[in-house]
Amino acid sequence: MSKIKAVIYDCDGVLFDSRGSNEAFYNHILARFGLPPMQPHQLSFVHASTAEEAVDYLFAEDPRRAEAQKYRLTMDYSPFVPLMRLEPHVKEVLRRLRPDYGTAIATNRGLTMPLVIKEHALEGLFDLMVTSLDVKEPKPHPECLFKILSHFHLEPAQALYVGDSEVDKLVAERAGVCFVAYKNPELAAVYHMEDHREIFEILDGRG
C-alpha cells in the first residue's frame, strides 16, 4: 500500500460542528423574505452545499431567488462564526501531523473560510485550503482534491480525505482518494473515526 503523505479535511461537520451556525445563517435569509425556518431535511442539504446551491435550493420555487442570492452576498457572516464549535482535539492533531504530513482543507464553503480560520486560530495549521471559490466545479466534483494532490505532487493513493457526508464520500471516490468517515458510522468508507486522534491509528496501519 502507498504511504500516506497528506491528510485532507472537509470543514463543516468534520473540523467544526457548524449545523447551528448554518441553520441560523440560512434561517436569517429565509426570514428576510418572510419564509418559515428550514425543515431538518433542508438543513441537511445546505450543510453540505455551497452557499449559492443552498439558496437556490431554498428558493427553488420562489420568484425572489435572484434577489435572495444578492442579499446573501451582502451579509456579514461574522455574527454566525461564534456559533461554530471546533471539534475536540483538532488543533492537537494538526500540530502532531505537521511537518510529517501535508494538511489541507477541501470544502464547499466559499467567502466565509478565511474568517472562520482566523476566528478559531487555525492559521498556519494547513498547507492549502481549497474552497468553492477556487474551483470551477464544487464537490462532489473531484476538482478540489485534484488541486490539492497537484499542490503536494502526490498520487491519489498517497492521501486521505476525512468527511462526514455522502458528498464527501463521492468526491473521494471520484478522485481515487481513501475516504475516512467522521462521526457517521452509516456512511460507507474505508475507515471510520469518532475522534480526530484516531487518524494516527489509521496512518500507522497504512504504513
N, C-alpha and C positions, 0 to 999 in steps of 0.2 A: 504494500500500500504506500501511496505517496506521503511524504512527510508534510504535515500541515505547517504552513508558514504565515497564514493570515486568518484572523477571525473577524467576520463582518457581522454587524448587528443591524436589525431593524430598530426603529426608535419607539414608536407607540406600542405599549404592551410588552416591550422587552426591556429597554433601558428605563422606561418610565411607565408607571400606572397613570395613564392620561385620559381615561374614559371620562372622568369628571370634568376635566378641562375641555375636552372636545364637546361633551354634552352641553356645557354652559355656553361655549362659543357658538355652536350652531343653533341652539335654542334662542340665543340672543338675536341671531339673524331672522329666525322664524317669527319671533315676537315683533321685530321691527316691521314686519309685513302683515301682522295680525293673524299669524298662523299658530296652531297649537304646538306644544313641545313634541319632540321626536318620540316615537314608539321604540321599544327595545330593538326591533329588527332594523330600524333606520339607524340607530346608534351603532350597531354592529357594522353596518355598511360604511358609514362615514369614517369610522375608526380606522379602517384600512385603506381609505381612498385619499386622493389628492383633494385639496380644498375646492378646486374647480369641479371635480367629479362629484363631490359631496353636495355642493349647492345645486348642480344640475339635477342630481337625483332627488333632492328635497323639493325642488321647484319644477319637477318634470311636467306637471300638468298645470302649472301656473304661468300666466302670460307675463308675469313680472320677473321671470327667471334672469334675463339680462340685467335688469335693474338690481336684483339681488347679488349678482356677480360683481357689479360695480360697487355696491355697498360693501361687500366683503373686502375688497381691495383698499377701502378707506379705513377699515377698522384697526384700532390699536390692540395688538394681541397681548400686550404686557399685563393687563389685569387677569388674564387667564393662565399665565405661566406659573404663578404660585399654586395653582390647583393641581399641577403635575407633581407626582411623587416619584422621586428617584427610587428605583428598585433596590432592595438590600444588596450590599457588597459590590455594587457596580464599580465604584472608584477603586476599591481594593483590588478587584480582579483586573481592571485595566492597567493599573500600575504594575501588577505582577506579570502580566502578559508582555509588557514592553520592557526592554527592546528586543526580546527574543522572537516576538511575533508582530506582524503588522496588524494594525487595528483600523477599522473603518466603519462607517455608517452608510447603509443604503435604505433610504426612506422615501415615502410618498409625501412627506411634509415638504414645504417649499420655503416661503419667505420667513417663516417663524423659526427655522432651525438655528440661525446664529444667536438669536435672543435666548432660545432655550438652553443652548450650550453655555452661554455666558452666565445666565441666571443661576444655573446649577453647578457652576465652577468646574466644567469639564474641558476647558481649554487645554490643549497640549496632550490630551489623552487619546486622540485619534489622528492617524496619519492622513486620512482623507474622509470627506463627508460628501456623499452624492445624494442630492435631493431631486425632487420632481422638476426643479428649475434647471438642472444640469444635464437633462436627457431629453431626447425627442419623444420617447415613449416611457411613461411611468410603469411601475410594477403593475401587473405580473410580467411585463416585457422584461427580458433579461439584460437590457442595455446597461442598467445601473451596476450590475455585478460584473459585466464585461469591462466596464470602465475601471472598476476597482482592480480587477485582475491585471489589466493592462498597466495600471499605475505601479503595481508591485512586481510586474514581469513574471506572473505566475500562471500555471495551468489550472483549470477548474478543480482538479483533484487535490490541489495544494491549499484549498481554503475551506472554511466552514462558514455557513450562514445561519445565524440564530434569529428565528422569527416566531411568531405566535398565531399566524392566521393562514387560511387557505391561500391567500395571495402570496404570502411568503413562501409557502411550500411550492407553489407553481413557479415562482421566479427562480428558486434554487434548482428545481428540476430542469427548467429550460436552459439554465446556464451550465448545468452539469456539476453544480457545487453541492457538497454534502450538506443536508439540511438538519438542523438541530431545533426541535420544537421546545419553546419555553412556556411552562405553565399551561400546557394544552395537551394532556395525555391522549385525547381522542384524535389528535391530528397525526396523520401518517408521516413518519420521519425516521431517519436512520438512528437518531439519538433523541432522548427527551431529557429535559432539565427542569427542576423545580427551584433550583438555587444557582445563581451565577457562578458560584465557586466550583460547581460540578464540571465546568468547562475543562478544568485541569485533569479530571479523570478521563474525559473524552480524549484530550490531547495526549495523555500518557498512553492510552490504549491504542492510539493511532501510530505512535512511534515517531 
